[in-house]
Amino acid sequence: MSSSDKSQDSRLPPSLEIDTGLDNVAFTALDKARLAAILDTAVDAIITIDERGTIESMNTAGERLFGYTLAEVKGNNVSMLMPAPEREKHDQYINRYHQYGERRIIGIGREVLAQRKNGSVFPVDLSVSEMNVGGRRMFTGIIHDVSRRKRYELELLNARELAEKASRAKSEFLSNMSHELRTPLHSIIGFAQLLETEQPALTAHQRESVDVILSSANILLELISELLDLSRIEAGRIPISIEPVPMREVVEASFDAIRPMLTAKNISFSLDLRCGEDGAILADYVRTKQVLLNLLSNAIKYNREGGSVKVIVEPCDAYKTRISVQDTGYGIPADRQSQVFMPFNRLGQEGGSVQGSGIGLVIAKRLVELMGGHIGFESEPDVGTTFWIEFPPTRISSAFASELQRGAFGNGDASEMNTTNVLYIEDNPANLRLMERLILTRANTRLLAAADPMLGLQLARDHVPDLILLDINLPDMDGYEVLTRLRGDPATRDIPIIAVTANAMPRDLERAETSEFDGYVTKPIDVSEFLKLYDSVLARKNKQPGPSSTDA
């Protein structure tokens, strides 16, 4: 054997005889030399230790990585290549291995800390395998330095934090500016409207000037409102309440809002409800209407005089319902279609007669995605454009309808009951309608509704209801603050209060348990469970037995 072969052979453990599971294979000197050459050309450090942790071999990459020569480490415990905390863990692993046969030390790609000869500590990925060499149990460790990867990850994290901080600062700026601009703008609009009421005293030119002021101010107000919406969305301040949204109702409500635009451009409107009269989706009613209004107003603004707008609601499959808004406009040029959802991009209409901000579709897209839906479009130049949104269909409305049809919710004898007053503090109209339908399954019950927390507090003091249903995500004041004020007022502190909210995370439930709520219901609500809780809370208040299981 040449001297170079001997040098390479020293990289390997003595008496190399590997148990393959079939026959013991004794390697020749040439085999060992070849294997040593392979180990020495490996990119990662490869170290072999015995069952006590004593180093028996280390390749050239290991010498480069740790700064030790093979002679310096051979015969020493491998813990010399670890910082103090890792040494303790390693010693524990070795002890448990010998005492209990625990093989926790064996594994692929564990991230640990290593230590160089100069004392510097760095992160590595460590993979350890077990083998039988000449009747002796040994371990081979493959060590990959991940310092560079960790630096990149840290840089990426820092860059993301800076970007998020900049985004928050931008959103805060937009929000503050929007609020500051709205105050003087309302004065401009208000005084212009006062001037408009004095039209008999105005000349034709003056009336024309007032009309221009009002038109321009309203366009500016719309732009500010959209900027405010966009900043709220980006800052995560848009509350989303997912519940059943009846399709016919939300489309017709949107149609009523844009009727004057249709009339002004002589555009016809039609609704094709292919999902049935009771079709509904799981979304936020207010935000769904906002998205539909945006799509419908665009379908009118960019339509031909005397054209048409059609809304189609159809099931795609068992998991999606699609709402499409079709127009007969001029379409979107093919080279502009990739820019549709870019902010402040009006797709070449910047100098056109149609007023707009270029952020309406951006807001629509982000609202749809916040609600867990999808949005897209198809457009053919000179033919028209179809924008569509997709949401999961609801199963609650049909179950609720069947429960009502079967008369599953007992009302009792109205003549034997006094009127029960229930106050619901909730800013979402769809939630109010759903609760009204639920409450009316109980005889002699009157529902008071407040979309504003302050109004809710006032109604609670004025009427002292038998029960308060309280949403958590309310404008200007959250449900917990409303709860605190109700409990702090002698007139309302004893009224039972049930939280009805979309907040269903573990931390929300934990907070609710420590609060002074008499019950906590998450949306979408289970109708039967809600009514059981409703009856139970009222029964406790009235100190009478709750309803039997057949009543709910």
VOGU-3710 file (C-alpha; in Angstrom, 3 decimals, decimal comma):
1> msssdksqds> 0,000/0,000/0,000  1,351/3,427/-0,928  1,820/6,182/1,644  -1,159/8,049/0,196  -3,283/4,920/0,577  -2,216/4,659/4,216  -3,113/8,314/4,798  -6,526/7,834/3,280  -6,993/4,559/5,146  -6,505/6,400/8,463
11> rlppsleidt> -9,712/8,270/7,772  -11,613/5,014/8,323  -12,256/3,091/11,516  -9,944/0,138/12,094  -11,000/-3,419/11,137  -13,694/-2,110/8,787  -16,157/-4,928/8,465  -19,745/-3,754/7,836  -22,815/-5,814/8,726  -24,981/-5,577/5,584
21> gldnvaftal> -27,696/-7,815/6,952  -26,640/-10,612/4,593  -22,959/-11,558/4,907  -20,064/-9,779/6,523  -17,999/-8,196/3,789  -14,303/-7,666/4,501  -12,960/-4,679/2,565  -9,580/-4,895/0,859  -6,991/-2,164/1,234  -7,975/-0,822/-2,203
31> dkarlaaild> -11,638/-0,740/-1,197  -10,718/1,194/1,924  -8,642/3,635/-0,071  -11,497/4,260/-2,474  -13,957/4,707/0,357  -11,587/7,111/2,123  -11,279/9,145/-1,086  -15,075/9,365/-1,327  -15,323/10,532/2,279  -12,586/13,125/1,777
41> tavdaiitid> -14,294/14,621/-1,275  -17,686/14,888/0,482  -18,947/18,433/0,948  -20,335/17,800/4,435  -18,394/16,794/7,516  -18,563/13,043/8,294  -17,521/11,822/11,738  -17,523/8,278/13,121  -17,728/7,601/16,871  -17,980/4,483/19,001
51> ergtiesmnt> -20,841/3,738/21,352  -19,194/5,816/24,103  -18,927/8,867/21,861  -15,171/8,573/21,150  -14,175/9,961/17,750  -12,570/7,358/15,479  -12,582/9,124/12,114  -13,271/12,508/10,545  -13,053/13,496/6,888  -11,331/16,550/5,392
61> agerlfgytl> -14,602/18,549/5,284  -14,868/17,980/9,042  -11,366/19,351/9,559  -12,250/22,449/7,535  -15,567/22,928/9,320  -14,336/22,554/12,909  -10,736/23,795/12,537  -9,239/20,626/14,114  -6,999/18,061/12,442  -7,953/14,396/12,631
71> aevkgnnvsm> -5,039/13,815/15,034  -6,392/16,466/17,412  -9,858/14,949/17,697  -9,215/11,217/17,317  -9,627/9,413/20,640  -11,493/12,338/22,214  -15,209/12,464/22,974  -17,312/14,031/20,220  -18,744/16,465/22,785  -15,579/18,532/22,252
81> lmpaperekh> -17,245/19,724/19,036  -20,320/20,984/20,881  -21,113/24,022/23,061  -21,964/23,360/26,720  -25,769/22,908/26,395  -25,379/20,444/23,520  -22,694/18,507/25,431  -25,124/17,931/28,283  -27,823/16,724/25,888  -25,355/14,419/24,137
91> dqyinryhqy> -24,189/12,898/27,423  -27,813/12,273/28,398  -28,535/10,596/25,053  -25,486/8,321/25,427  -26,440/7,365/29,004  -30,042/6,589/28,059  -28,819/4,569/25,089  -26,696/2,354/27,328  -29,231/2,068/30,162  -32,484/1,689/28,254
101> gerriigigr> -31,524/1,179/24,615  -33,200/4,493/23,754  -32,223/5,420/20,192  -33,114/9,092/20,350  -29,659/9,990/19,128  -30,453/8,333/15,778  -32,214/10,567/13,252  -32,062/12,627/10,085  -31,758/16,392/9,852  -31,874/17,549/13,478
111> evlaqrkngs> -30,787/21,152/13,881  -28,225/21,524/16,687  -25,390/23,845/17,648  -21,739/22,983/17,016  -18,512/24,591/18,196  -15,260/25,224/16,302  -11,746/25,013/17,693  -11,701/28,807/18,064  -14,791/28,641/20,293  -17,285/30,050/17,785
121> vfpvdlsvse> -20,717/28,427/17,838  -22,729/27,807/14,663  -25,897/25,937/13,636  -25,737/22,616/11,779  -28,091/19,947/10,479  -27,050/16,640/12,026  -27,979/13,207/10,693  -26,859/10,179/12,728  -26,962/6,526/11,638  -26,014/3,377/13,507
131> mnvggrrmft> -23,840/0,567/12,093  -21,945/-2,578/13,071  -18,255/-2,401/12,284  -16,204/-5,511/13,001  -18,654/-6,577/15,698  -18,562/-3,155/17,307  -21,550/-0,787/17,432  -20,671/2,606/15,974  -22,380/5,808/14,862  -21,767/7,966/11,813
141> giihdvsrrk> -22,730/11,630/11,876  -23,140/13,782/8,757  -22,899/17,470/9,662  -24,098/20,213/7,304  -23,318/23,845/8,146  -26,546/25,902/7,905  -25,062/29,243/9,014  -25,568/30,849/5,618  -29,140/29,565/5,350  -29,919/30,883/8,846
151> ryelellnar> -28,470/34,277/7,923  -30,657/34,387/4,817  -33,702/33,402/6,885  -32,942/36,133/9,409  -32,427/38,703/6,649  -35,690/37,618/5,037  -37,499/37,862/8,370  -36,067/41,323/9,008  -36,998/42,437/5,495  -40,537/41,122/5,944
161> elaekasrak> -40,869/42,890/9,283  -39,643/46,128/7,725  -42,088/45,710/4,821  -44,962/44,997/7,212  -43,968/47,998/9,318  -43,893/50,190/6,209  -47,260/48,799/5,114  -48,761/49,497/8,544  -47,329/53,015/8,481  -48,798/53,577/5,017
171> seflsnmshe> -52,174/52,224/6,130  -52,138/54,420/9,231  -51,232/57,430/7,097  -54,029/56,735/4,610  -56,502/56,162/7,411  -55,559/59,373/9,236  -55,506/61,423/6,032  -58,880/60,050/4,988  -60,411/61,044/8,305  -58,806/64,492/8,166
181> lrtplhsiig> -60,005/65,099/4,597  -63,568/63,984/5,250  -64,219/66,730/7,821  -63,678/69,755/5,532  -65,201/67,848/2,611  -68,453/67,349/4,484  -68,558/71,102/5,062  -68,030/71,722/1,341  -70,801/69,320/0,398  -73,123/70,624/3,109
191> faqlleteqp> -72,828/74,299/2,116  -73,078/73,404/-1,572  -76,311/71,568/-0,831  -77,590/74,611/1,055  -76,789/76,759/-1,972  -78,606/74,217/-4,144  -81,786/74,709/-2,106  -81,628/78,407/-2,954  -81,814/77,759/-6,696  -84,529/80,367/-7,403
201> altahqresv> -82,113/83,032/-6,195  -79,231/81,665/-8,269  -78,437/82,471/-11,860  -78,051/79,653/-14,376  -74,258/79,968/-14,240  -74,300/79,866/-10,419  -76,484/76,745/-10,419  -74,103/75,118/-12,869  -71,171/76,007/-10,605  -72,922/74,509/-7,555
211> dvilssanil> -73,618/71,312/-9,518  -69,946/71,046/-10,448  -68,909/71,562/-6,802  -71,319/68,862/-5,608  -70,346/66,421/-8,349  -66,629/66,889/-7,784  -66,978/66,768/-3,995  -68,970/63,536/-4,158  -66,353/61,967/-6,439  -63,649/63,042/-3,986
221> leliselldl> -65,681/61,667/-1,052  -66,047/58,337/-2,843  -62,294/58,206/-3,474  -61,531/59,011/0,182  -63,962/56,336/1,343  -62,292/53,777/-0,928  -58,847/54,760/0,346  -60,102/54,383/3,900  -61,530/50,955/3,101  -58,272/49,885/1,483
231> srieagripi> -56,199/51,057/4,460  -58,530/49,241/6,866  -58,273/46,030/4,888  -54,473/46,216/4,749  -54,331/46,955/8,471  -56,659/44,031/9,227  -59,328/46,313/10,685  -62,259/45,178/8,554  -64,489/42,943/10,714  -65,832/39,941/8,813
241> siepvpmrev> -68,881/38,077/10,075  -69,585/34,853/8,182  -73,202/33,754/8,096  -75,876/32,680/5,584  -76,364/35,380/2,925  -79,614/34,908/0,936  -78,811/35,440/-2,721  -82,047/36,963/-3,967  -82,142/39,423/-1,103  -78,556/40,698/-1,432
251> veasfdairp> -78,752/40,993/-5,241  -82,076/42,845/-5,156  -80,783/45,163/-2,413  -77,746/45,930/-4,586  -79,999/46,453/-7,617  -82,109/48,997/-5,694  -78,954/50,974/-4,927  -77,826/51,193/-8,578  -81,306/51,638/-10,149  -80,729/55,376/-10,860
261> mltaknisfs> -77,507/54,537/-12,756  -79,375/51,992/-14,883  -82,089/54,514/-15,695  -79,601/57,258/-16,566  -77,868/55,066/-19,180  -80,996/53,219/-20,310  -79,504/49,861/-19,326  -81,694/46,839/-18,626  -81,138/44,519/-15,660  -82,049/40,858/-15,139
271> ldlrcgedga> -81,485/38,221/-12,453  -81,140/34,511/-13,243  -81,392/32,620/-9,941  -80,334/29,087/-10,822  -79,667/28,088/-7,209  -83,339/28,268/-6,169  -85,317/30,891/-4,319  -83,820/29,876/-0,973  -80,243/29,784/-2,287  -77,647/31,250/0,079
281> iladyvrtkq> -73,887/31,448/0,511  -71,600/31,587/3,531  -70,149/35,096/3,527  -70,497/38,509/5,173  -73,754/40,175/4,084  -72,504/43,761/4,211  -69,208/43,010/2,431  -70,900/40,811/-0,177  -73,259/43,673/-0,985  -70,285/46,060/-1,164
291> vllnllsnai> -68,526/43,774/-3,672  -71,688/43,350/-5,762  -72,264/47,116/-5,824  -68,731/47,628/-7,110  -69,125/45,009/-9,848  -72,585/46,271/-10,826  -71,555/49,932/-10,938  -68,560/49,042/-13,142  -70,832/46,973/-15,401  -73,011/50,059/-15,844
301> kynreggsvk> -70,290/52,715/-16,104  -68,325/50,850/-18,773  -71,389/49,629/-20,677  -72,911/50,824/-23,920  -75,861/53,194/-23,932  -78,952/50,981/-23,969  -76,949/47,865/-23,058  -77,753/45,225/-20,462  -76,487/43,861/-17,140  -77,304/40,337/-16,019
311> vivepcdayk> -76,622/38,661/-12,665  -76,483/34,844/-12,676  -76,379/32,841/-9,446  -75,593/29,184/-10,043  -74,066/26,255/-8,165  -70,657/25,224/-9,540  -70,586/22,043/-7,461  -71,428/20,921/-3,932  -68,764/23,248/-2,532  -69,090/26,475/-4,547
321> trisvqdtgy> -71,824/28,865/-5,660  -70,898/31,404/-8,342  -72,398/34,892/-8,699  -71,639/36,344/-12,148  -72,161/39,953/-13,282  -72,330/40,131/-17,082  -72,297/43,331/-19,116  -72,496/44,177/-22,811  -69,768/46,810/-22,685  -66,649/47,239/-24,763
331> gipadrqsqv> -64,646/44,644/-22,806  -61,108/44,818/-21,476  -58,252/44,816/-24,000  -56,257/41,579/-23,927  -53,002/43,401/-23,113  -54,636/45,063/-20,090  -56,317/42,036/-18,532  -53,329/41,126/-16,355  -53,615/44,584/-14,701  -57,277/44,364/-13,670
341> fmpfnrlgqe> -56,633/43,919/-9,940  -53,705/46,355/-9,733  -54,362/49,392/-7,508  -54,827/52,807/-9,154  -54,799/51,235/-12,616  -57,784/52,314/-14,719  -56,823/50,150/-17,708  -56,388/53,031/-20,132  -59,522/54,918/-19,015  -57,606/57,627/-17,170
351> ggsvqgsgig> -58,557/60,258/-19,721  -62,055/58,931/-20,367  -65,376/60,430/-19,384  -66,046/57,793/-16,693  -64,949/58,869/-13,227  -63,132/56,347/-11,019  -60,231/55,778/-8,629  -58,822/52,498/-9,899  -58,991/50,800/-6,509  -62,582/49,533/-6,417
361> lviakrlvel> -61,694/46,133/-7,869  -58,683/45,852/-5,555  -60,976/46,351/-2,569  -63,482/43,863/-4,007  -60,772/41,222/-4,480  -59,387/41,623/-0,975  -62,834/41,560/0,622  -63,754/38,393/-1,259  -60,521/36,724/-0,175  -61,035/37,865/3,446
371> mgghigfese> -64,408/36,087/3,341  -62,760/32,916/2,044  -64,065/33,263/-1,517  -62,595/33,644/-4,988  -62,963/36,317/-7,669  -62,165/36,312/-11,373  -63,328/37,569/-14,734  -63,655/36,820/-18,432  -63,660/39,545/-21,054  -63,962/39,691/-24,820
381> pdvgttfwie> -63,239/43,044/-26,492  -66,320/44,600/-28,154  -68,557/41,881/-26,648  -68,523/42,437/-22,884  -67,097/41,399/-19,528  -68,207/38,962/-16,844  -66,880/39,294/-13,314  -67,639/36,433/-10,933  -67,265/35,647/-7,246  -67,485/32,211/-5,640
391> fpptrissaf> -68,388/31,208/-2,070  -69,374/27,972/-0,379  -73,137/27,369/-0,281  -74,705/27,380/3,153  -76,358/24,356/4,672  -77,842/26,297/7,566  -80,709/27,988/5,744  -82,163/24,749/4,407  -81,828/23,011/7,779  -83,398/25,995/9,476
401> aselqrgafg> -86,252/26,073/6,961  -86,963/22,378/7,456  -86,947/22,827/11,240  -89,524/25,596/10,931  -91,608/23,533/8,530  -91,710/20,627/10,994  -92,561/22,994/13,853  -89,582/21,694/15,806  -89,322/24,819/17,941  -92,234/24,781/20,402
411> ngdasemntt> -93,844/28,141/21,126  -95,987/27,137/24,065  -99,364/28,648/24,866  -99,212/32,374/24,233  -102,078/33,045/26,561  -100,077/31,723/29,507  -96,941/33,743/28,833  -95,921/37,354/29,270  -94,068/39,190/26,521  -90,321/38,549/26,514
421> nvlyiednpa> -88,200/41,497/25,365  -84,878/40,643/23,737  -82,277/43,226/22,710  -79,799/42,295/19,954  -76,772/44,605/19,574  -75,391/43,786/16,120  -74,237/45,912/13,165  -74,757/43,296/10,443  -78,257/43,421/8,858  -78,166/39,753/7,818
431> nlrlmerlil> -77,435/38,685/11,382  -80,328/40,802/12,628  -82,725/39,214/10,142  -81,586/35,686/11,017  -81,966/36,361/14,738  -85,395/37,856/14,208  -86,531/34,664/12,496  -85,089/32,581/15,335  -86,572/34,671/18,133  -90,015/34,663/16,528
441> trantrllaa> -90,133/30,883/16,953  -90,749/31,722/20,610  -94,240/33,056/21,346  -94,883/36,504/22,825  -91,355/37,638/22,101  -90,307/41,091/20,914  -86,882/41,771/19,415  -85,250/45,173/19,814  -82,291/45,802/17,516  -79,352/48,215/17,754
451> adpmlglqla> -76,643/48,457/15,091  -74,613/50,877/17,213  -73,134/50,056/20,665  -74,160/53,411/22,183  -77,710/52,984/20,925  -77,701/49,465/22,367  -76,662/50,774/25,786  -79,396/53,396/25,639  -82,069/50,842/24,653  -80,898/48,532/27,439
461> rdhvpdlill> -81,384/51,322/30,010  -84,717/52,494/28,563  -86,364/49,082/28,110  -84,488/46,817/30,578  -84,970/43,734/28,339  -85,238/40,184/29,639  -82,175/39,132/27,608  -79,406/40,824/25,616  -77,705/39,171/22,634  -74,376/40,898/22,016
471> dinlpdmdgy> -71,978/40,779/19,078  -68,262/41,130/19,909  -67,002/42,863/16,732  -68,820/46,184/16,852  -67,834/49,598/15,458  -66,166/52,056/17,848  -66,631/49,829/20,918  -66,172/46,052/21,131  -68,599/43,700/22,853  -66,429/43,309/25,941
481> evltrlrgdp> -66,533/47,051/26,638  -70,302/47,037/26,093  -70,517/44,128/28,560  -68,456/46,063/31,133  -70,719/49,111/30,829  -73,877/47,027/31,112  -72,569/45,272/34,225  -71,473/48,583/35,712  -74,896/50,202/35,364  -77,315/49,373/38,239
491> atrdipiiav> -80,215/49,477/35,773  -78,764/46,793/33,485  -76,247/44,807/35,537  -78,610/41,875/36,228  -79,796/41,378/32,631  -78,599/38,022/31,204  -76,229/38,534/28,260  -75,329/35,984/25,572  -72,409/36,671/23,217  -73,184/35,801/19,588
501> tanamprdle> -69,958/36,137/17,647  -67,712/34,785/14,897  -64,740/34,798/17,322  -64,180/31,056/17,785  -60,416/30,802/18,399  -59,289/29,073/21,636  -58,109/32,379/23,101  -61,554/33,889/22,391  -63,305/31,022/24,165  -60,901/31,279/27,119
511> raetsefdgy> -61,561/35,018/27,430  -65,323/34,427/27,229  -65,160/31,879/30,054  -63,571/34,446/32,378  -66,015/37,206/31,394  -69,490/37,894/32,765  -71,402/36,485/29,800  -74,239/34,098/30,598  -73,543/32,195/27,381  -71,283/32,251/24,307
521> vtkpidvsef> -72,461/31,227/20,818  -70,190/31,147/17,761  -71,254/31,778/14,161  -72,443/30,115/12,043  -74,769/29,213/14,892  -76,235/25,793/15,517  -79,940/26,689/15,592  -80,988/23,923/17,982  -78,094/24,533/20,413  -78,687/28,283/20,369
531> lklydsvlar> -82,374/27,929/21,211  -81,584/25,492/24,032  -79,168/28,037/25,520  -81,669/30,868/24,919  -84,448/28,987/26,746  -82,107/27,892/29,532  -80,840/31,424/30,253  -84,376/32,842/30,324  -85,548/29,965/32,542  -82,767/30,705/35,040
541> knkqpgpsst> -83,712/34,375/35,017  -87,371/33,582/35,649  -86,452/30,872/38,194  -88,566/28,301/36,465  -87,690/24,926/34,907  -86,228/25,121/31,426  -88,000/23,618/28,410  -88,029/19,884/27,932  -85,865/18,326/25,277  -88,888/18,173/22,974
551> da> -89,217/21,955/22,985  -85,989/22,676/21,146
//
